[in-house]
Amino acid sequence: MCGRYAASRGPDDLVEEFEVDDRPEQVLPASYNVAPTQDVYAVLERPPRGEPEAPVRRALRVVRWGLVPSWAKSPSIGSRMINARMETVAEKPAFRKAFAARRCLLPADGYFEWYGEVKGRKQPFFIRPATGDVLAMAGLYELWRNPGAAEGEDPWLWSATVLTTRATDDLGQIHDRMPLLVEKPRYAEWLDPSSSDPDALARLLVPAAPGLLRAYPVSTEVNNVKNDDPHLVEPIEVEPAPAGAVPADDPDALF
């Protein structure tokens, strides 16, 4: 499961990293404790609004984390749709249409998982690229029309979910699930809305290769969604820690 992540990069950095054509008017603040139902950035491709036959454009959009299916009666269902399991995404009613045509990338600095307990509380770990590069999590997005929207109000809610898979052996000791990642050479293929073959799409997604990610314990302050500060992703020393975790004083040690 991916239930929290950090996303500190602004639009300028993301536009360059993902070679975006269109950027949003809304600018989100850096967040080191992104929680479900909050607004996040997503990279996606689709034709310009009102021009379905026009060539697709790559856009950076603001979406709500927690996918709301088009048929949902209420957007509240999104709080239970923050992750989609890759093993079943092509069959699940809530996700199969989005998987076929509405795929996205969710940029992150890294994500949090919890393991064991320290002083009666679950110990959070931050998992991020060893290089410090952006983490492009595979996602799906959906549009939900609010039937009760006021006149002049945009009735469309954009929302997204993170695709997950079984964790690799080196990270599985912390949690048995992890986000699926999209490598830069595969961005275009993953985002292409004309590609819909489930097997071909599945081949674009792979768990993080050994050595790509590093994990280390961080402050339990991240447990409270009200806390949001850069120190939440800084390593700390704790005992005990799972075998193989990166010690706070060994920044070059990798999984």
Backbone bond lengths (Angstrom), bond angles and torsions (degrees), N, CA, C in turn:
res aa  C-N    CA-C-N  psi(-1)  N-CA   C-N-CA  omega(-1)  CA-C   N-CA-C  phi
1 M - - - 1.462 - - 1.519 109.61 -
2 C 1.315 116.10 144.29 1.457 121.83 171.18 1.514 106.58 -117.57
3 G 1.339 116.72 104.39 1.462 120.72 -174.70 1.502 114.52 -110.63
4 R 1.323 117.65 -10.32 1.468 122.90 175.33 1.522 108.27 -150.94
5 Y 1.311 116.39 147.70 1.458 118.64 171.99 1.514 110.18 -152.31
6 A 1.321 116.19 172.58 1.457 122.61 178.93 1.520 108.55 -113.17
7 A 1.328 116.30 139.94 1.463 121.79 -179.86 1.523 108.16 -146.80
8 S 1.311 116.48 94.17 1.460 120.39 -174.48 1.523 113.83 -102.92
9 R 1.327 118.28 -10.43 1.462 120.29 -176.03 1.527 111.92 -76.00
10 G 1.324 115.19 139.90 1.449 121.10 179.97 1.515 112.27 -89.48
11 P 1.343 117.39 175.49 1.464 121.28 -177.50 1.527 114.16 -57.07
12 D 1.335 117.45 -39.13 1.461 119.16 -178.12 1.526 111.10 -58.75
13 D 1.323 116.63 -46.64 1.457 120.80 179.85 1.530 111.47 -65.24
14 L 1.330 116.01 -41.21 1.464 119.56 -176.29 1.528 111.89 -72.18
15 V 1.314 116.98 -36.32 1.462 120.58 176.86 1.524 109.91 -60.26
16 E 1.327 116.42 -41.31 1.459 120.25 179.29 1.524 111.78 -71.43
17 E 1.327 116.66 -45.59 1.464 121.19 -176.90 1.526 111.65 -61.91
18 F 1.333 116.88 -41.79 1.462 120.53 -173.54 1.537 112.97 -104.03
19 E 1.338 116.60 8.35 1.467 121.39 177.39 1.524 111.04 51.31
20 V 1.318 114.24 56.35 1.460 122.83 -174.85 1.529 111.18 -83.77
21 D 1.337 115.79 141.76 1.466 121.52 176.42 1.531 111.51 -88.35
22 D 1.328 116.58 -43.27 1.465 121.48 -174.87 1.524 110.05 -120.77
23 R 1.311 116.16 136.25 1.460 121.18 179.88 1.522 110.06 -118.29
24 P 1.329 117.76 154.24 1.465 120.53 -177.21 1.528 112.03 -79.02
25 E 1.322 115.55 154.63 1.460 120.01 173.88 1.531 110.01 -72.51
26 Q 1.325 116.06 -34.52 1.461 120.25 -179.83 1.525 110.39 -76.09
27 V 1.321 116.54 132.43 1.462 122.26 177.29 1.523 108.66 -111.30
28 L 1.321 116.25 120.23 1.458 120.70 -179.85 1.525 110.23 -85.01
29 P 1.315 117.68 142.81 1.467 119.15 175.12 1.518 110.40 -72.13
30 A 1.328 116.28 155.48 1.464 119.93 174.30 1.520 108.93 -58.51
31 S 1.323 116.52 139.34 1.461 120.05 178.71 1.521 109.78 -133.13
32 Y 1.313 115.66 132.11 1.462 121.82 178.73 1.526 110.94 -108.47
33 N 1.333 115.59 13.59 1.457 120.37 179.95 1.525 108.66 -157.27
34 V 1.329 115.43 61.27 1.466 120.56 -178.96 1.525 108.81 -69.72
35 A 1.332 115.97 129.81 1.463 121.65 -177.91 1.520 110.30 -119.84
36 P 1.329 117.31 158.06 1.464 120.80 178.13 1.522 112.02 -53.45
37 T 1.315 115.77 146.40 1.468 128.69 -178.96 1.527 112.74 77.14
38 Q 1.334 118.30 -1.46 1.457 119.87 175.45 1.528 110.17 -85.18
39 D 1.331 114.91 159.69 1.463 119.90 177.39 1.527 110.58 -77.07
40 V 1.330 116.11 139.18 1.463 122.66 179.62 1.527 108.17 -139.95
41 Y 1.322 115.95 168.11 1.454 120.81 174.40 1.526 110.13 -88.28
42 A 1.328 115.12 143.96 1.457 122.29 172.72 1.518 108.64 -135.73
43 V 1.325 116.23 143.84 1.457 122.53 175.00 1.523 107.17 -104.68
44 L 1.323 116.85 128.70 1.460 120.43 -177.53 1.521 109.82 -149.27
45 E 1.330 115.87 167.76 1.456 121.97 177.97 1.522 109.30 -127.68
46 R 1.335 115.94 132.33 1.454 122.24 176.27 1.520 108.78 -164.20
47 P 1.353 118.24 160.81 1.470 120.39 178.57 1.525 110.03 -65.28
48 P 1.323 117.74 158.09 1.465 120.16 175.31 1.529 110.56 -57.50
49 R 1.312 115.66 151.18 1.461 120.88 -177.93 1.530 110.63 -58.52
50 G 1.327 115.69 129.74 1.453 120.98 179.13 1.508 114.38 81.03
51 E 1.347 117.71 3.24 1.462 121.44 179.93 1.531 109.76 -129.93
52 P 1.323 117.34 69.22 1.467 120.14 -174.43 1.523 114.86 -62.13
53 E 1.335 117.56 -22.35 1.457 120.77 -178.69 1.524 112.44 -92.27
54 A 1.315 117.84 -5.45 1.464 121.60 -178.36 1.526 110.16 -76.67
55 P 1.335 117.69 158.15 1.474 120.52 176.63 1.528 110.83 -59.68
56 V 1.308 116.05 147.60 1.455 119.87 -179.89 1.522 110.24 -70.17
57 R 1.301 115.99 153.61 1.454 122.87 175.39 1.522 108.50 -125.07
58 R 1.310 116.04 144.93 1.461 120.15 178.58 1.523 108.81 -87.44
59 A 1.305 116.09 126.33 1.459 120.98 -173.90 1.521 111.65 -127.02
60 L 1.315 114.85 147.82 1.462 122.08 168.68 1.514 105.54 -100.49
61 R 1.326 116.57 119.54 1.460 121.11 -176.29 1.513 110.36 -124.06
62 V 1.313 114.35 157.09 1.459 121.11 171.84 1.521 107.41 -94.67
63 V 1.335 116.65 124.98 1.459 122.08 179.91 1.528 108.81 -131.20
64 R 1.298 115.51 163.35 1.472 120.10 175.34 1.518 108.85 -91.58
65 W 1.340 116.88 134.72 1.462 120.23 178.58 1.523 109.43 -78.57
66 G 1.320 115.24 115.31 1.461 123.11 -176.64 1.517 107.79 128.19
67 L 1.327 116.99 97.23 1.455 121.19 -170.70 1.523 112.14 -67.12
68 V 1.332 115.27 132.55 1.464 122.45 176.33 1.524 107.43 -110.20
69 P 1.339 119.26 108.38 1.464 121.02 -179.32 1.529 110.99 -59.79
70 S 1.313 116.24 152.65 1.467 120.52 -177.73 1.523 111.95 -60.77
71 W 1.345 117.33 -26.59 1.458 120.99 -177.19 1.530 113.71 -91.15
72 A 1.322 116.88 0.68 1.468 120.27 -177.28 1.531 111.34 -64.10
73 K 1.314 116.24 144.26 1.466 121.00 177.31 1.519 111.42 -80.74
74 S 1.345 115.52 -25.04 1.462 120.28 -177.70 1.526 109.11 -145.38
75 P 1.337 117.81 146.02 1.467 119.37 177.99 1.518 113.14 -71.06
76 S 1.326 117.73 -8.28 1.460 120.65 -178.94 1.520 112.76 -62.66
77 I 1.343 117.55 -21.39 1.461 120.66 179.09 1.525 111.06 -63.18
78 G 1.331 116.75 -22.45 1.450 120.40 -177.75 1.513 114.39 -59.47
79 S 1.331 118.14 -29.32 1.465 120.70 -179.10 1.520 112.05 -64.49
80 R 1.341 116.93 -17.57 1.471 121.47 178.64 1.527 111.29 -103.10
81 M 1.320 117.47 3.92 1.459 121.53 -175.92 1.530 111.45 -120.61
82 I 1.323 117.06 38.04 1.465 119.40 -177.40 1.522 112.04 -78.70
83 N 1.337 116.99 -22.25 1.466 122.75 178.58 1.521 109.53 -129.21
84 A 1.340 115.53 150.21 1.462 121.97 173.43 1.525 107.25 -129.72
85 R 1.313 117.06 128.83 1.462 121.13 -178.97 1.530 109.93 -76.81
86 M 1.322 115.87 126.42 1.457 120.11 -178.09 1.522 111.71 -60.16
87 E 1.330 116.68 -32.20 1.459 120.21 -176.29 1.530 112.26 -63.79
88 T 1.337 118.00 -24.63 1.463 120.57 -174.64 1.529 113.54 -127.46
89 V 1.338 117.76 3.67 1.463 120.29 -171.77 1.526 112.69 -62.07
90 A 1.320 118.31 -31.71 1.462 120.76 -177.25 1.525 112.69 -74.64
91 E 1.351 117.12 -13.27 1.464 120.26 -179.09 1.531 113.50 -109.40
92 K 1.308 118.65 -25.97 1.455 121.22 -174.97 1.534 110.82 -67.15
93 P 1.332 118.05 129.51 1.468 120.42 -178.44 1.523 114.04 -56.45
94 A 1.317 117.12 -33.13 1.460 119.87 -177.28 1.522 112.97 -72.44
95 F 1.343 116.47 -21.11 1.459 119.08 -171.55 1.530 115.38 -122.26
96 R 1.323 119.01 -19.63 1.463 119.88 -167.59 1.531 113.04 -63.63
97 K 1.328 119.20 -38.18 1.463 120.10 178.97 1.524 110.92 -68.49
98 A 1.314 116.29 -40.28 1.464 119.53 178.46 1.523 110.54 -66.32
99 F 1.333 117.11 -38.18 1.460 120.08 179.22 1.522 110.55 -63.89
100 A 1.325 117.14 -32.94 1.458 121.01 -178.09 1.524 112.63 -75.58
101 A 1.342 117.87 -29.43 1.467 117.35 -171.95 1.523 115.87 -145.28
102 R 1.325 118.46 -8.41 1.466 119.58 -175.85 1.532 109.92 -129.57
103 R 1.318 113.58 72.98 1.460 119.53 179.52 1.529 109.81 -102.40
104 C 1.307 115.98 153.67 1.463 119.88 -177.17 1.520 109.99 -147.61
105 L 1.306 114.89 174.88 1.453 123.46 172.10 1.518 107.91 -117.50
106 L 1.317 116.61 136.53 1.454 121.64 177.72 1.525 108.13 -112.73
107 P 1.325 118.11 105.21 1.465 121.21 -176.89 1.532 111.42 -70.98
108 A 1.327 115.78 138.04 1.462 120.59 179.81 1.519 110.02 -147.12
109 D 1.327 116.08 155.54 1.460 120.82 170.09 1.524 109.60 -78.35
110 G 1.317 115.17 -33.18 1.454 122.80 -178.28 1.521 107.74 170.83
111 Y 1.326 116.36 -179.51 1.463 119.67 -178.51 1.521 110.20 -134.61
112 F 1.329 116.09 163.65 1.460 122.79 -177.57 1.526 110.77 -106.78
113 E 1.329 115.30 143.75 1.459 121.90 168.60 1.520 107.70 -138.56
114 W 1.332 116.06 160.60 1.455 121.12 -176.44 1.522 110.18 -117.73
115 Y 1.344 114.77 140.45 1.466 120.35 -177.28 1.518 108.64 -143.62
116 G 1.349 115.94 134.95 1.462 120.29 173.48 1.523 113.03 59.96
117 E 1.331 115.58 -161.09 1.453 121.29 179.91 1.518 110.44 -141.87
118 V 1.309 115.90 145.09 1.458 123.75 172.60 1.514 107.42 -130.90
119 K 1.329 115.39 117.28 1.463 120.95 -178.67 1.528 111.33 55.66
120 G 1.329 115.26 42.53 1.451 120.57 175.24 1.515 115.22 80.95
121 R 1.327 118.04 1.85 1.458 120.90 179.79 1.527 110.29 -121.85
122 K 1.339 116.54 145.49 1.453 119.98 177.60 1.526 109.51 -64.15
123 Q 1.322 115.60 139.14 1.462 121.03 -176.63 1.530 110.34 -91.05
124 P 1.337 117.84 119.69 1.467 119.41 176.77 1.523 112.52 -79.95
125 F 1.322 115.47 146.21 1.459 123.23 173.01 1.522 108.08 -123.00
126 F 1.320 116.09 143.13 1.451 120.95 174.07 1.520 108.10 -103.52
127 I 1.322 116.40 131.43 1.458 122.77 -176.32 1.524 107.46 -120.73
128 R 1.320 116.28 119.54 1.463 119.87 -174.59 1.527 110.52 -143.86
129 P 1.344 117.58 165.44 1.467 119.72 176.86 1.529 110.63 -60.82
130 A 1.305 116.63 136.46 1.459 120.96 -179.31 1.521 111.59 -61.42
131 T 1.332 116.36 -27.77 1.465 121.16 -177.83 1.520 113.16 -83.35
132 G 1.334 117.03 -12.12 1.456 120.50 -175.14 1.511 113.17 84.07
133 D 1.336 117.55 2.70 1.469 121.22 179.30 1.529 110.39 -70.18
134 V 1.323 114.59 167.76 1.461 119.25 177.48 1.523 109.73 -68.09
135 L 1.320 116.46 145.03 1.461 123.57 176.70 1.526 107.12 -98.45
136 A 1.323 117.25 116.85 1.465 121.61 -179.76 1.526 108.54 -96.51
137 M 1.327 116.34 95.62 1.458 120.74 -179.16 1.526 109.79 -81.04
138 A 1.319 116.18 135.94 1.460 120.78 177.62 1.521 108.81 -70.71
139 G 1.310 115.79 132.19 1.455 119.86 -179.43 1.515 112.60 -141.10
140 L 1.313 115.36 171.66 1.460 124.17 173.34 1.515 107.64 -125.47
141 Y 1.336 116.63 148.05 1.457 118.35 176.16 1.524 109.85 -127.39
142 E 1.305 115.07 160.11 1.462 120.74 -178.13 1.520 108.73 -146.11
143 L 1.333 115.93 157.47 1.456 122.53 175.99 1.516 108.63 -116.84
144 W 1.320 115.77 130.92 1.470 121.86 179.16 1.523 108.40 -123.11
145 R 1.313 116.08 129.79 1.470 120.69 -179.12 1.519 110.30 -93.45
146 N 1.308 115.68 123.89 1.461 122.05 179.63 1.525 109.50 -82.90
147 P 1.343 117.77 110.24 1.470 119.75 -177.81 1.531 112.22 -68.53
148 G 1.320 116.43 -16.98 1.460 119.60 -177.76 1.515 113.86 -101.47
149 A 1.341 117.21 15.13 1.459 120.21 -178.27 1.523 110.56 -63.46
150 A 1.324 115.45 138.66 1.455 120.78 179.34 1.532 109.97 -72.46
151 E 1.323 115.97 159.03 1.452 120.73 178.83 1.529 110.22 -60.32
152 G 1.301 116.48 130.62 1.456 120.90 -178.48 1.513 113.76 88.53
153 E 1.317 117.76 -10.17 1.467 122.34 178.66 1.525 109.64 -90.32
154 D 1.316 116.86 139.71 1.463 120.44 176.98 1.524 108.52 -66.07
155 P 1.329 117.97 117.67 1.471 119.41 -176.12 1.526 113.83 -80.49
156 W 1.333 117.66 -5.65 1.459 119.95 -172.67 1.520 111.86 -97.17
157 L 1.326 114.92 125.90 1.463 122.28 173.77 1.525 107.96 -102.43
158 W 1.325 115.84 123.45 1.463 121.69 174.91 1.522 107.81 -97.20
159 S 1.322 116.69 131.30 1.465 120.35 -178.32 1.523 109.37 -141.47
160 A 1.329 116.00 164.43 1.466 119.91 -175.58 1.517 111.30 -149.21
161 T 1.329 114.57 161.08 1.460 121.95 176.92 1.524 109.14 -133.81
162 V 1.328 116.77 157.18 1.460 123.28 179.16 1.529 109.13 -99.87
163 L 1.320 116.51 129.37 1.463 120.48 175.83 1.523 109.94 -78.86
164 T 1.326 116.76 137.04 1.462 120.89 -179.99 1.527 110.96 -125.97
165 T 1.337 114.16 161.50 1.453 121.75 178.08 1.524 108.86 -143.46
166 R 1.321 115.96 178.06 1.461 119.33 175.68 1.523 109.19 -65.18
167 A 1.302 116.63 137.53 1.461 120.48 -178.44 1.518 110.81 -69.75
168 T 1.327 115.42 147.91 1.457 120.46 173.88 1.520 108.93 -66.27
169 D 1.338 116.52 161.10 1.458 120.74 -174.96 1.527 112.75 -54.76
170 D 1.350 116.24 -38.93 1.456 117.78 -174.96 1.523 112.93 -72.51
171 L 1.339 117.66 -23.42 1.454 120.75 177.62 1.523 112.66 -103.90
172 G 1.335 116.76 -14.55 1.451 120.54 -177.21 1.506 113.98 -64.16
173 Q 1.325 117.06 -19.69 1.462 119.41 177.97 1.528 111.47 -71.37
174 I 1.329 116.91 -21.74 1.463 120.42 177.25 1.521 110.26 -89.47
175 H 1.322 117.43 -46.58 1.466 121.72 176.37 1.510 108.51 -153.79
176 D 1.349 116.78 148.70 1.461 119.24 -175.07 1.518 113.56 -82.93
177 R 1.343 117.97 -4.68 1.450 121.64 177.57 1.525 110.07 -123.76
178 M 1.331 116.37 155.51 1.453 120.82 177.71 1.525 109.04 -152.56
179 P 1.335 118.43 156.87 1.467 119.77 176.99 1.524 111.00 -66.22
180 L 1.311 115.55 147.11 1.456 120.68 171.59 1.528 108.67 -82.59
181 L 1.311 116.17 141.66 1.451 121.50 -176.13 1.527 110.50 -112.22
182 V 1.321 115.11 151.69 1.460 120.81 175.87 1.526 107.46 -116.18
183 E 1.327 116.27 123.31 1.455 120.62 178.79 1.521 109.79 -76.31
184 K 1.321 116.70 149.98 1.468 121.34 -173.73 1.520 113.96 -53.50
185 P 1.337 120.23 -42.09 1.471 119.16 179.52 1.524 113.58 -63.66
186 R 1.330 116.75 -13.67 1.467 120.07 -177.47 1.527 112.97 -107.28
187 Y 1.325 117.82 4.73 1.465 120.30 179.92 1.531 111.27 -54.12
188 A 1.330 116.58 -51.28 1.464 120.83 -174.00 1.526 111.57 -61.69
189 E 1.325 116.86 -43.17 1.459 120.00 -179.55 1.522 111.27 -64.78
190 W 1.330 116.83 -41.10 1.461 120.20 -178.97 1.529 111.48 -67.32
191 L 1.318 117.17 -39.11 1.458 120.98 -175.40 1.532 112.90 -80.99
192 D 1.310 118.30 -19.51 1.462 122.80 -175.43 1.533 111.00 -58.78
193 P 1.338 118.90 110.88 1.474 119.80 -177.16 1.520 114.04 -70.34
194 S 1.329 117.35 -12.09 1.465 119.42 178.66 1.522 112.61 -82.56
195 S 1.325 117.43 -12.70 1.470 121.09 177.77 1.521 109.05 -88.04
196 S 1.321 116.69 125.96 1.460 119.09 -176.20 1.526 114.13 -136.70
197 D 1.330 117.98 0.73 1.464 120.01 -179.16 1.532 109.72 -72.30
198 P 1.334 117.95 117.31 1.468 120.49 -176.08 1.517 113.88 -57.87
199 D 1.323 117.36 -40.54 1.465 119.91 -178.31 1.526 110.96 -67.38
200 A 1.324 116.96 -42.03 1.465 120.30 179.14 1.517 110.82 -65.36
201 L 1.327 116.67 -39.74 1.464 120.06 179.09 1.521 110.75 -66.45
202 A 1.313 116.59 -40.27 1.465 120.25 -179.48 1.518 111.33 -61.90
203 R 1.327 116.81 -32.79 1.463 119.85 -179.10 1.528 112.64 -71.12
204 L 1.321 116.64 -15.79 1.463 120.11 178.84 1.526 111.98 -79.35
205 L 1.317 116.23 -15.99 1.454 121.08 -173.14 1.520 110.58 -109.96
206 V 1.300 115.53 132.37 1.459 120.17 179.50 1.521 109.04 -138.97
207 P 1.333 117.60 148.22 1.466 119.13 171.36 1.524 109.11 -62.45
208 A 1.295 116.05 159.88 1.464 120.30 -179.98 1.523 110.50 -58.86
209 A 1.327 116.23 133.13 1.459 120.84 178.20 1.524 110.14 -66.75
210 P 1.332 118.49 149.10 1.461 120.98 177.34 1.523 110.95 -52.02
211 G 1.313 116.08 131.46 1.450 120.79 179.64 1.511 114.42 93.49
212 L 1.344 117.70 -14.03 1.463 119.91 -178.03 1.531 111.74 -71.80
213 L 1.332 115.74 -39.03 1.462 120.11 -175.74 1.521 111.09 -111.13
214 R 1.325 115.42 150.08 1.454 120.35 170.86 1.523 107.96 -124.99
215 A 1.313 115.52 148.65 1.463 121.08 -177.94 1.518 109.64 -128.43
216 Y 1.304 116.82 141.78 1.465 120.81 178.19 1.527 109.74 -152.65
217 P 1.327 116.68 153.46 1.461 119.72 -179.38 1.521 111.27 -71.60
218 V 1.339 114.98 145.51 1.461 121.41 178.35 1.525 109.45 -131.41
219 S 1.311 115.51 173.09 1.456 121.44 -176.17 1.531 112.14 -60.41
220 T 1.333 115.55 142.54 1.470 120.44 176.29 1.524 111.72 -70.51
221 E 1.320 117.10 -2.53 1.462 119.35 175.34 1.524 111.08 -61.98
222 V 1.334 117.30 -23.66 1.453 120.00 179.63 1.526 110.96 -67.42
223 N 1.337 117.23 -17.51 1.461 120.51 179.15 1.528 111.98 -61.14
224 N 1.328 116.69 -27.29 1.462 121.70 179.80 1.522 108.65 -95.80
225 V 1.326 116.99 118.56 1.464 120.63 -175.65 1.524 112.18 -65.25
226 K 1.333 117.34 -15.53 1.464 119.69 178.70 1.530 111.77 -74.14
227 N 1.318 116.33 -20.35 1.470 119.79 178.96 1.518 109.73 -83.31
228 D 1.317 116.54 130.65 1.457 121.11 -178.33 1.519 108.81 -153.20
229 D 1.337 116.38 97.54 1.452 121.10 -173.43 1.530 107.98 -155.61
230 P 1.330 118.82 150.05 1.465 120.32 -179.12 1.514 114.85 -56.05
231 H 1.347 117.99 -27.42 1.464 118.41 -177.02 1.527 112.01 -68.98
232 L 1.348 117.42 -12.58 1.467 120.19 179.13 1.521 112.21 -66.38
233 V 1.330 118.02 -21.00 1.466 120.49 -179.54 1.526 111.77 -105.24
234 E 1.331 117.09 9.38 1.455 120.60 178.00 1.524 110.34 -85.84
235 P 1.332 119.25 140.81 1.473 121.34 -178.00 1.517 112.40 -69.85
236 I 1.318 115.20 148.44 1.462 122.10 175.44 1.523 108.55 -131.83
237 E 1.320 116.35 168.05 1.468 122.11 175.01 1.519 109.10 -97.23
238 V 1.323 116.78 130.54 1.458 121.64 175.71 1.505 109.42 -139.87
239 E 1.313 116.13 158.31 1.457 122.83 172.90 1.525 107.86 -137.27
240 P 1.330 118.48 134.73 1.464 126.46 -3.98 1.528 110.87 -85.77
241 A 1.318 116.44 166.50 1.461 122.17 174.83 1.517 108.10 -129.33
242 P 1.336 118.27 152.64 1.462 120.20 -179.94 1.519 111.09 -64.26
243 A 1.308 115.79 146.06 1.459 120.23 179.61 1.521 110.31 -56.85
244 G 1.330 115.87 131.98 1.447 119.92 177.71 1.505 114.92 94.62
245 A 1.348 118.17 -10.21 1.458 119.75 179.00 1.519 109.04 -66.78
246 V 1.328 116.29 152.55 1.456 121.00 -176.38 1.522 110.90 -79.62
247 P 1.313 119.65 118.29 1.460 120.92 177.49 1.523 111.05 -62.68
248 A 1.327 116.37 147.96 1.451 120.46 -177.67 1.521 111.78 -62.02
249 D 1.350 117.76 -26.51 1.456 119.65 -178.13 1.514 112.62 -94.69
250 D 1.324 117.07 13.13 1.468 120.26 -179.19 1.525 108.46 -131.10
251 P 1.350 118.11 69.24 1.461 121.02 -174.00 1.508 114.59 -64.99
252 D 1.327 117.85 -15.54 1.456 119.75 -178.45 1.526 112.44 -93.20
253 A 1.326 116.51 -6.22 1.471 119.04 178.63 1.528 108.43 -77.51
254 L 1.317 117.02 131.26 1.451 121.32 -175.21 1.513 110.35 -122.62
255 F 1.334 114.53 156.47 1.464 119.38 169.49 1.507 108.03 -75.15
